[in-house]
Amino acid sequence: MQKEILATAEINNIDMRYSSFRLPDKKRTDILLSSIAENGILENLQGVMDGDVFILLDGFKRIQCARKLNIKSLPIESIAEDCAVGIIALLKNSNAKSLHIFEQAKLIEELKNVHMMNVPEIAKRLERSSSWVSIRLVFLKETTPYVKDQVFQDKFPARSAVYTLRQLTRVGHLSPKDVDSFVKAVSGKGLSARDVDFLASAYFKGGDAVKKQIENGELSFAINKMKSIEISHVNLGNNENKILNDLEIIQKYIARLNYKLPNIKSESGQFISMANLLTEGILSKINTFIKVLTAFDQETKSDRDRNKASGTGPA
């Protein structure tokens, strides 16, 4: 059902300054294009009037379709007296509008940096907690400019940036350079979010050889390898699963300590005493552990090569 048309605007008089704040979605746009071609625009474009110019806040996919269909006059609805209030109104309705966290974050950043609103004020106006607002600002700050650029160009899945990369970064303390290198290797390849997640796990957990393969564009090989590991993991025994879990934990904490230890500056006597006891205990076991781990690595590689030659194991 079409909403009441309160006003119309010529397409050339619509200000698109906030278009870069919204994520592209080709599939959704294609569906919308077919609908508009058959039924016209059923939802008013929402924004703010600035003199004779309409500043668009919501309806970027509709206007994109209108350009393709050569529609010149569009139904509009002014939702506020200025952009700041309009952004607040859009964010308050974000559950209905399904704004992605990237889009929410960019709009909140606009309120903070351009409209000079602080976090408590934004939270109060949105009827949200200050932590809800802060989480989005921190999320945007922690995401590298390159990753943001690839996401907003629809070259890297937003879901993978939010969940997979964010989780790996927090657990493994990945450097921004490492993250950008991975995203550069897989962006623009038309990969699904699931395949990107497979590749991220391989890239950051699979060692230098797998990392090099991904950087060299051997993506199908890495994806298939990770899928074969996932499938075979289901059939493992309880003890085998426990060993894999322990190895993953060790790998995670080695990466974490490699990042933290060189940067720790503490004058606490209690911390220094406890840290010394723990490091002495670890160092007393490390040589034996390296020997056991090396022997295990060599044995598993030999078993893998034998299984590969006989056709009984994953390639």
Summary of the structure (lengths in Angstrom):
residues: 315
radius of gyration: 26.0
end to end distance: 55.4
largest distance: 77.6
contacts: 832
relative contact order: 0.06
helix: 69%
strand: 8%
